[in-house]
């Protein structure tokens, strides 16, 4: 699963401009203690190195709290924002254990005329 999740978010992040020319983006990270009830999130600027693994890295900051309710395996959940704030990506886990990624890019929304 981690390879598929990594390939999916990277494809979407590249296609929709979440990554800048230096492969930098903002990552929403929970800085609170794992035992805390209320999370403390902050946007942190990061750059992808040549060797990265968000979905399989087992970082507690990226582990889905919801996913942890129904499986012991590491299930990632994270949000990213482009450095120009024009695109937001979210990778999340659903109740049936599937993981999906969505990108919101308002300047690319399709217009329809009735």
C-alpha positions as CSV (number, residue, x, y, z in Angstrom):
1,X,0.0,0.0,0.0
2,X,2.7,2.6,0.8
3,X,4.1,2.5,-2.7
4,X,0.7,3.0,-4.3
5,X,-0.2,5.9,-1.9
6,X,3.2,7.6,-2.6
7,X,2.8,7.3,-6.3
8,X,-0.7,8.7,-6.2
9,X,0.0,11.8,-4.1
10,X,3.2,12.5,-6.0
11,X,1.4,12.3,-9.3
12,X,-1.3,14.6,-8.2
13,X,1.1,17.0,-6.4
14,X,3.1,17.3,-9.6
15,X,0.2,17.6,-12.0
16,X,-1.6,20.3,-9.9
17,X,1.4,22.4,-8.8
18,X,1.6,21.5,-5.2
19,X,5.3,21.1,-5.5
20,X,7.3,24.1,-6.6
21,X,10.4,24.1,-8.8
22,X,12.6,23.1,-5.8
23,X,10.2,20.3,-4.8
24,X,9.1,22.3,-1.8
25,X,5.7,22.5,-0.2
26,X,4.0,23.1,3.1
27,X,3.1,20.0,5.2
28,X,0.5,20.2,8.0
29,X,2.2,18.6,11.0
30,X,0.7,17.7,14.4
31,X,3.2,18.9,17.0
32,X,1.2,17.8,20.1
33,X,2.1,14.9,22.3
34,X,0.5,11.6,21.0
35,X,-1.5,11.4,24.3
36,X,-3.0,14.9,23.9
37,X,-6.7,15.0,23.0
38,X,-6.5,18.3,21.0
39,X,-3.9,18.3,18.2
40,X,-1.6,21.2,17.6
41,X,-1.1,21.6,13.8
42,X,1.3,23.9,12.0
43,X,2.3,24.3,8.4
44,X,6.0,23.4,7.9
45,X,7.9,24.1,4.8
46,X,9.7,20.9,3.5
47,X,11.6,19.8,0.5
48,X,11.5,16.3,-1.0
49,X,14.9,14.7,-0.9
50,X,15.9,12.1,-3.5
51,X,14.9,9.4,-1.0
52,X,11.6,10.1,0.6
53,X,8.7,7.9,1.8
54,X,5.7,9.8,3.4
55,X,3.3,6.9,3.2
56,X,5.7,4.2,4.4
57,X,8.0,6.1,6.7
58,X,5.9,5.3,9.8
59,X,6.1,8.9,11.1
60,X,3.7,9.2,14.1
61,X,3.0,12.8,12.9
62,X,1.6,11.4,9.6
63,X,-0.3,8.4,11.1
64,X,-4.0,8.5,10.7
65,X,-5.8,8.5,14.1
66,X,-8.9,7.2,12.4
67,X,-7.0,4.4,10.6
68,X,-5.6,3.4,13.9
69,X,-9.1,2.6,15.2
70,X,-9.4,-0.4,12.8
71,X,-5.9,-1.6,12.0
72,X,-2.5,-1.8,13.6
73,X,-0.7,-1.2,10.3
74,X,0.6,2.3,9.6
75,X,-2.0,4.2,7.5
76,X,-0.9,7.7,6.5
77,X,-3.0,10.8,6.5
78,X,-1.6,14.2,5.6
79,X,-2.4,17.6,4.1
80,X,-0.1,19.7,1.9
81,X,-0.3,23.2,0.6
82,X,1.7,24.7,-2.3
83,X,4.1,27.4,-1.3
84,X,2.1,29.9,-3.4
85,X,-1.1,28.8,-1.6
86,X,-2.9,28.0,-4.8
87,X,-3.3,24.2,-4.3
88,X,-4.1,22.0,-1.4
89,X,-3.6,18.2,-1.4
90,X,-5.1,15.9,1.2
91,X,-4.5,12.1,1.5
92,X,-7.0,10.5,3.9
93,X,-8.2,7.1,5.0
94,X,-11.9,6.1,4.8
95,X,-14.0,3.8,7.0
96,X,-13.5,0.8,4.7
97,X,-9.6,1.2,5.0
98,X,-9.0,2.6,1.6
99,X,-6.8,5.7,1.2
100,X,-7.5,8.4,-1.4
101,X,-5.9,11.7,-2.4
102,X,-7.7,14.9,-3.5
103,X,-6.3,18.2,-4.8
104,X,-8.2,21.4,-4.5
105,X,-7.0,24.0,-7.0
106,X,-9.7,26.8,-7.3
107,X,-8.1,28.5,-10.3
108,X,-8.5,25.3,-12.3
109,X,-12.1,24.6,-11.6
110,X,-14.3,23.8,-14.6
111,X,-17.0,26.3,-15.6
112,X,-20.3,25.0,-17.0
113,X,-23.0,26.9,-18.6
114,X,-26.6,25.8,-18.4
